């Protein structure tokens, strides 16, 4: 599958996923300028068609976020509350609700970063 073959709703899902990963996981500026291969949109996110699977098949740069969103694995990102993960899943997968924003505890630099 190539990017040009993605339907608009599939492109929207990829964008929502990458945007939320950037916000919640401090993985800023995931890029989609060019293809790495026929199946990779860019920046480690693999898209494709497999029966029963979401359009996003894997995320090489953040497999934990992928597991939390698409595999319903609440333990993949233990610092994110289950309620927040449910909101993220709804937003990313179905476009439900508003963009969930991460709490300050996840966006502030760690104390030992200085």
Backbone bond lengths (Angstrom), bond angles and torsions (degrees), N, CA, C in turn:
res aa  C-N    CA-C-N  psi(-1)  N-CA   C-N-CA  omega(-1)  CA-C   N-CA-C  phi
1 X - - - 1.452 - - 1.510 108.84 -
2 X 1.283 117.28 132.49 1.446 121.92 176.57 1.516 109.31 -106.81
3 X 1.331 116.48 160.70 1.453 120.81 -175.81 1.517 111.52 -56.52
4 X 1.320 118.11 -39.60 1.449 121.17 179.75 1.514 113.28 -60.61
5 X 1.321 117.33 -20.93 1.454 122.06 -179.71 1.526 112.50 -85.48
6 X 1.314 117.96 -11.39 1.459 120.31 179.50 1.521 110.21 -69.82
7 X 1.322 115.34 137.24 1.462 120.39 173.42 1.522 107.86 -75.62
8 X 1.324 116.64 163.30 1.464 120.28 -177.52 1.525 111.87 -59.61
9 X 1.330 118.25 -41.08 1.464 119.58 -179.65 1.527 111.51 -65.80
10 X 1.339 117.48 -30.74 1.467 120.91 177.03 1.530 110.24 -72.54
11 X 1.318 117.09 -40.61 1.471 120.42 175.59 1.523 110.14 -61.22
12 X 1.331 116.15 -41.13 1.462 120.28 179.05 1.521 111.23 -62.14
13 X 1.338 117.25 -40.75 1.460 121.25 178.44 1.533 110.59 -62.35
14 X 1.328 117.14 -44.68 1.469 120.61 178.96 1.525 109.89 -61.51
15 X 1.332 116.67 -43.46 1.467 119.72 179.67 1.525 110.25 -62.72
16 X 1.356 117.43 -47.41 1.468 120.15 -179.26 1.524 110.79 -59.51
17 X 1.333 116.77 -41.94 1.467 120.95 179.74 1.533 110.52 -61.57
18 X 1.325 116.74 -51.99 1.471 120.58 -177.71 1.520 111.34 -63.16
19 X 1.323 116.71 -39.80 1.462 120.48 -179.87 1.531 110.84 -64.52
20 X 1.325 117.06 -46.03 1.466 120.50 179.44 1.526 111.70 -66.26
21 X 1.321 117.18 -37.89 1.466 119.60 176.56 1.521 110.33 -60.79
22 X 1.325 116.80 -40.78 1.460 120.72 178.06 1.515 112.60 -64.18
23 X 1.324 116.55 -42.94 1.462 120.99 -179.30 1.523 112.61 -68.74
24 X 1.314 116.17 -47.03 1.456 121.23 -170.94 1.521 113.82 -87.19
25 X 1.318 117.20 -20.70 1.461 119.57 -173.69 1.529 112.74 -119.80
26 X 1.324 117.46 9.60 1.471 122.11 179.56 1.515 112.30 57.08
27 X 1.307 116.67 33.71 1.465 121.58 176.28 1.522 105.97 -106.21
28 X 1.298 114.70 80.12 1.455 121.40 -171.07 1.522 112.63 -73.41
29 X 1.309 113.92 150.09 1.463 123.24 169.63 1.521 114.23 56.08
30 X 1.303 116.91 54.45 1.463 119.41 171.63 1.521 106.50 -67.11
31 X 1.315 116.56 132.52 1.456 120.27 -172.00 1.513 112.10 -106.86
32 X 1.322 115.43 150.38 1.451 122.59 179.83 1.522 110.27 -130.72
33 X 1.314 117.45 29.81 1.460 121.21 -174.11 1.521 112.55 -71.87
34 X 1.315 117.65 -32.55 1.461 118.79 -176.91 1.518 109.89 -146.85
35 X 1.315 115.03 161.76 1.461 120.64 178.25 1.515 110.56 -88.33
36 X 1.339 116.11 141.14 1.454 120.48 173.09 1.520 110.09 -87.51
37 X 1.324 116.49 -29.03 1.460 122.76 175.75 1.520 107.15 -160.58
38 X 1.302 117.46 -179.53 1.456 119.99 -179.16 1.521 113.07 -62.72
39 X 1.327 118.25 -27.39 1.450 120.29 -175.79 1.520 113.94 -102.48
40 X 1.303 119.33 -7.28 1.454 120.90 -176.66 1.522 109.27 -105.45
41 X 1.327 116.46 123.26 1.456 119.48 177.07 1.511 107.86 -64.37
42 X 1.288 117.64 -54.12 1.463 123.58 176.01 1.514 108.85 168.57
43 X 1.295 115.11 164.07 1.455 122.52 171.69 1.524 113.15 57.40
44 X 1.327 116.78 33.80 1.452 121.03 174.00 1.512 116.37 87.14
45 X 1.330 118.60 -3.62 1.454 121.70 179.93 1.526 108.70 -90.06
46 X 1.334 116.31 117.48 1.457 121.61 -179.29 1.525 109.74 -97.74
47 X 1.329 115.25 128.57 1.457 120.41 176.96 1.513 108.91 -116.87
48 X 1.315 116.30 154.99 1.446 120.26 178.78 1.514 110.44 174.48
49 X 1.297 115.12 179.33 1.462 120.63 179.95 1.522 109.29 -112.14
50 X 1.319 115.14 119.15 1.454 122.32 172.64 1.512 106.50 -140.11
51 X 1.303 116.76 134.00 1.460 120.65 -176.92 1.522 111.28 -53.35
52 X 1.303 115.35 129.21 1.456 120.86 175.99 1.517 115.47 77.68
53 X 1.298 117.78 3.42 1.461 121.56 -178.86 1.517 109.93 -110.40
54 X 1.344 117.01 153.89 1.461 119.36 174.57 1.525 110.18 -68.33
55 X 1.311 117.20 166.09 1.461 121.53 179.77 1.541 110.55 -62.53
56 X 1.328 117.26 -29.59 1.470 121.41 175.32 1.525 106.92 -89.83
57 X 1.323 116.28 117.68 1.465 121.36 -175.48 1.517 113.15 -92.89
58 X 1.328 117.32 -28.62 1.463 120.56 179.31 1.523 109.68 -166.25
59 X 1.323 114.88 167.97 1.461 121.94 176.50 1.518 107.45 -140.66
60 X 1.322 116.35 100.59 1.459 121.60 -176.52 1.533 112.23 -65.59
61 X 1.319 118.44 -28.71 1.465 120.62 -178.55 1.521 113.49 -84.78
62 X 1.330 117.84 -21.24 1.463 120.46 -179.99 1.530 110.50 -148.94
63 X 1.329 116.68 68.97 1.471 119.64 -178.48 1.531 112.99 -62.77
64 X 1.325 117.69 -26.26 1.461 119.89 179.27 1.525 110.82 -68.18
65 X 1.340 117.40 -44.54 1.457 120.67 178.66 1.529 109.77 -63.62
66 X 1.334 117.13 -41.54 1.459 121.43 176.73 1.531 110.41 -57.57
67 X 1.332 117.12 -47.81 1.470 121.26 -179.10 1.527 110.80 -62.93
68 X 1.320 116.68 -40.57 1.462 119.92 -179.89 1.525 111.60 -64.75
69 X 1.322 117.50 -39.20 1.459 121.03 -176.29 1.529 111.60 -82.33
70 X 1.311 118.07 -52.99 1.466 120.96 -170.43 1.526 114.95 -95.51
71 X 1.327 117.86 -17.91 1.466 120.95 179.13 1.531 111.85 -108.74
72 X 1.339 115.87 5.91 1.473 121.85 179.91 1.520 112.67 54.15
73 X 1.322 116.73 37.72 1.463 122.29 -177.50 1.528 109.78 -96.99
74 X 1.328 116.23 93.25 1.465 120.54 -179.43 1.519 112.56 -64.76
75 X 1.326 118.07 -23.73 1.464 120.26 -178.67 1.531 112.39 -83.30
76 X 1.317 118.01 -7.58 1.474 120.64 -178.71 1.526 111.45 -66.03
77 X 1.324 116.61 -32.51 1.469 121.60 178.45 1.531 107.00 -129.95
78 X 1.328 117.75 82.01 1.461 120.43 -172.86 1.530 114.41 -63.08
79 X 1.323 118.36 -21.79 1.464 120.58 -178.98 1.532 112.72 -77.86
80 X 1.328 117.64 -9.22 1.464 121.42 178.78 1.530 108.65 -103.83
81 X 1.319 115.47 128.83 1.465 121.11 -178.79 1.528 110.99 -64.98
82 X 1.320 116.17 150.64 1.467 121.62 179.59 1.528 111.16 -58.45
83 X 1.332 117.40 -39.78 1.463 120.95 178.64 1.533 110.68 -60.50
84 X 1.323 116.75 -42.96 1.468 120.49 178.24 1.524 111.18 -65.18
85 X 1.331 116.74 -38.95 1.463 119.48 178.16 1.530 111.00 -64.29
86 X 1.317 117.78 -39.18 1.462 120.50 177.24 1.525 110.49 -61.78
87 X 1.334 116.95 -43.53 1.464 120.97 178.23 1.524 110.42 -63.64
88 X 1.328 116.91 -42.03 1.467 120.78 178.48 1.520 111.09 -63.23
89 X 1.325 117.11 -44.33 1.476 120.36 178.97 1.524 110.88 -59.25
90 X 1.325 116.20 -46.42 1.459 119.73 179.83 1.516 111.92 -60.46
91 X 1.324 116.35 -42.55 1.461 120.59 -179.26 1.524 111.36 -68.79
92 X 1.332 116.78 -49.73 1.464 120.57 -175.95 1.529 110.95 -66.49
93 X 1.309 117.60 -51.76 1.464 120.81 -171.62 1.524 112.46 -75.67
94 X 1.334 117.62 -41.38 1.459 120.30 -173.03 1.524 114.55 -115.03
95 X 1.329 117.00 -7.79 1.458 119.60 -175.85 1.521 112.21 72.39
96 X 1.333 117.05 22.47 1.466 122.31 -178.25 1.520 110.84 -79.47
97 X 1.320 115.57 138.24 1.451 120.85 174.50 1.516 113.10 73.01
98 X 1.312 114.05 -167.70 1.459 121.56 178.66 1.518 109.79 -93.38
99 X 1.310 115.31 162.75 1.461 121.29 177.39 1.527 109.18 -58.98
100 X 1.328 118.21 115.75 1.464 120.00 178.07 1.530 110.28 -72.28
101 X 1.308 115.67 128.29 1.465 120.61 179.35 1.527 109.61 -96.77
102 X 1.332 116.62 141.47 1.467 118.95 179.45 1.522 110.97 -71.12
103 X 1.333 116.41 149.44 1.462 119.56 176.73 1.528 110.37 -69.93
104 X 1.328 117.54 157.04 1.473 120.89 -178.25 1.522 113.85 -54.51
105 X 1.335 117.81 -31.77 1.466 119.45 -178.57 1.531 112.22 -61.42
106 X 1.335 117.22 -22.93 1.462 120.47 179.74 1.519 112.88 -95.95
107 X 1.311 117.98 -12.15 1.464 119.59 -176.18 1.518 113.32 -107.97
108 X 1.327 117.34 -17.54 1.464 119.82 177.77 1.521 109.72 -76.56
109 X 1.341 116.51 144.97 1.479 118.47 177.31 1.529 109.75 -63.11
110 X 1.337 116.35 147.17 1.471 119.17 177.14 1.527 111.00 -60.19
111 X 1.324 116.50 150.10 1.462 120.85 -178.83 1.527 112.42 -61.34
112 X 1.319 117.24 -32.58 1.467 120.19 -178.09 1.532 112.82 -83.80
113 X 1.330 117.88 9.08 1.466 121.20 -178.74 1.512 112.12 -79.49
114 X 1.312 117.96 -11.44 1.465 120.38 -176.74 1.495 112.36 -86.56
